[in-house]
Amino acid sequence: GYSDSIFWIRLKISPLVGTNFKNLLLRIQPNYISSIELFDPADTTNVKRVVGDNYSQASNDYNSINFNFLISGSDKERYVWLKINTTGSYFVSAQALTINEFINTDLIQQLAFAFYIGVLCFLFIFPLTIWIRDKDPLNIIFVVKQFAAVTLVVLDIGLHRLIFKDTNPILLNSVLNFNLVTYTAVLIVFHYFFLKDYYPKRWVKILFLAGLIFYPLEAFEILGASFSYSLSLNSYVLTFIAIAFFFIPFFGLEWEKISEPMFSKKSMILIHHSIAITILVTTLTNLGFLKGNSFSMIPGLLNGCITGIVFLFVLQYRNRMFREQGVREVAQANAMTNFERSKRQEKERFISMLTHELKTPLSVLRLAYESGDVVKNDKHVEGALKDINDVIDRCALEDKLENQGFNLLVERHSLKRIVYQKISEYDFADRFKFTADGDLWIESDLNLLRIILGNLLDNAIKYGDVNHPILINAKTENQSIKFTVSNTVSEVGIPDEEKIFTKYYRSEKAHKNTGSGLGLYLVSNLARLLKGEAKYFLSSDQKLITFELTLPEKM
């Protein structure tokens, strides 16, 4: 833990047996102990021997990132004493090694640290390249956090003391401690921004804000060389934040406001609990709440790597989700653009249809008005008015269909009777040849039935050969009623099978007759409203056109 006291440690040195070495190197870790003074009864030089991060690197007897003293070996067991004073947490690991053992141990340590720093550099550079590409604010905060982690490890293992040998040790120590508290502040900022998408509750925001408020105080204390107080306060802040991580996924996020969370509740629990454990193993040992051992310094060093790896995967997944969301948004935008384009083209076709189809009947009405002979032109005027009325009615029906404005009134009706009533409304009723199997009772909407049948009969009258009859047949088949209207191909020709039921479609030769291009479109869509379907057939000799309407007997 942290203490203002000075501690004395007695070390029992085992006898040198089976070796030619006469001296040992006392290897002391970690690399942030302020002062270590050696008292060795075998040393008769009476020179004060002290190392630590408050002293120059040259005070060590061997050039290493670890503090060390050269002591004489003995064929008997003996003791040396260390006087320890540090502003950091009191944690000391000591080994007495022969020179070869020391070199080998140092080499393994240096290789491990080099590999670890390489991993941390990757966890810094890789998200940096992602941020350059995507410009996600959370990525750049993560990059800053990982840069602070790299710097912290470089300083924590004492590498800076080898690089900057001639620099004031107190200054280097201040840089180490300042980096440590800065790393904590960046970690808090990163987690706050990470949780923003999950609507953190007020107590979570207050907790993070409180953690950040301590940062200026800690930095000020470091500038005043009050390292112990600032580092102890920093460990407490980290401890409370880590404990909160256990509860935030359960009680700190407003999950009900999140329609499609990027990470599930279980994933958030796993992420925060794993990070909390790595932090607590370090901070509780530093504060003296957990007993330390030779591995106690490892979690602190690994924290930046563990959190880095976890959040690198998290951010990668998050970026992938954002890219997929961007693709969906682009697809939706393209779909909307295409929809707007189709609506605009549809509007242009509608205006073109009105301009063309109303031109002839309006000309008839104008001639009748200008001639003043209304009686003579009465039949033509009546036909022109009917054509205009038909176009307007079908446009109104199409608008009602588009806006889903139909309220179905399902009742039982005789289809045979409905067909005869529709046929009787035509001047050329004798052109229709109707056959049916009985009354053909159907439960459906009478108004829509009349519209559908009327449009089919209108189509046959307008575009069928006037010299041939129009054949109508109705029969029951598999609890459905099949209704067909067939007419002989006229000079208008054969329609396009793929476009015949589309809105505003009219073949080139059909424009001599007034029409909206909506009749068969309404037939097809209104049939679907009645749970049925409309089909088009052309005979093998291409002389007979047939429209087949299939409707259920009961909706």
C-alpha positions, 0 to 999 in steps of 0.5 A: 500500500501507500505510506509515508513510512520508511521500511527496512527489509532483511534479505537472507542470501543463500551460500554460493555452492557449485559455482566459480562466481564470487559475487552476486547481483541483487536484482530489485523490482519494480522500477518505480521505487524512489529510494533503495539503500543497501546495508551490507556487513560484508561491504567494508568501503563505507560508501553509501550505496543507494539506487532508485528512480530519484537517482541517476541510472549510473548509481546502479552497479550493472546497466539494466532497467532493473535496480541492482547492487553488486554484493559479494558471495559467501559459502555461508548463509548471510544477511543484507538489509534494504532501506526502502522509501517510495512515493508509490505503492510499497511493493518490492521483489528481490533476487540474488543472482550470479552474473550469468543468471542476471544476464539471462533473466534480463534478456528474457525480460527485455524480449518479453517487454519488447514483444509487449510494447510491440503489441501495445504499439499495434493496438495504438497504430491499427485503430489510428488507421481506422480513425483516419479512414472513418473519423469516428470520435470514439476511435480517436479517444481510444487511440489517445488511451492506447498511446497513454498505455504505451507511454505508461508501460515504457515509463513503468518498466524504466526504459526511459531511465536508460534512454535519458540517462543525463536527465534529472531523475525527479523530472523523469519520475514526475513524467511517469506519475503524470502519465499514470494519472492522465491514463486514468482520466483518458480511460474515464473519458473513453468509457463515457463516450463508449456508453453514450449510445446506451443512454447512461443514467445520471448517476453514471454521468456523475461518477465519471465526472467526479473521477475527472474532477480529481484529475486536475488535483492529482496533476497539481499535486504531482507538480508540487512533488507530492507523488504519494498523495496523487498516486493514492488518490488515483488508485482510489478513483480507479477502484471506485470506477472499476467497482461501478463497472460491475453495476453499470450494465445492470442498473446504469443504462436505460436499455428500454430506450435502445431499440437496436443495441449494438451490444447485448446486455450480456456482452456489456456485462462481459466487457465491463466485468473483465475490465473491472477485474484487471483494474481491481487486481492492480489497484487493490494490491497497490492500496494494500487490500490484497496481499502482493506476490511476485506476479502482482506487478503483471496485471498493472502492466497488462491492463492497457493490453487487455483493455486494448484488445477487448475494445479493439474488437468492440470498436471493430464490431462497432465500426462494422455495424456503422458501415452496415448501417451506412450501406443500409442508409445509402440503399434506403436513400437510393430506394427513396430516390428511385421511388421519387423518380418513379413518382415523378415519372408516374405524375408525368405519365398521368398528366400526359394521359389526361392531356391526351385522353381528355382532348378528344371529348373536350373537342366534341363538347366545344364543337357542340357548343360552337355549333349551337345544335345541341340536339343534333350532337346530343349523342356525341356530347353524351359519349364525350361526357361519359368518357370524361367521367370514366377517366375522372372516376378511374383516377379517383379510384386509383388515388383511393387504392394508393392511399388504402382508402377502401373499407370492404363491406362483405356480403353474399351476392349472386355473381350471375345477377351482377353480371347481367346488371352490368351487361344491361348498362351497355348499348351493345348488350347483344355483343355479350355471350354469357354462360354461367353454372347456376347463380354463383353465390359469392361473399365479397364487396359488391361495389368492388365487384361491380368496378372490376367486372365493369372494367373488364367489360369496358376493356373488351368493348373498346379493344375487341373486334366489333364483328365478333362477340365477347364471351363471358363465362363463370364457374365454380372451381375448388371453392373459388369462382373463375370469371373469364372475359374473351374478345377477338383481337382487333386492329388495336393489336395484342397488348404487352403481356408484361405491362398490361396490368401496370399503371397508365399502360396503353398500347400505341394503337389504343390511343384512338379510344379515350381511356385512362390506362388505369382500368386493368391496373385497377382490376388486378389490384382490386382483385388482390383486395378481394383475396383473388387475382387477375390473369391474362391469356392469349390463344395459341393462334393469337386471335383471342384475348382472355382475362381470367378473374379468380375470387374466393367464394368466401373471403 
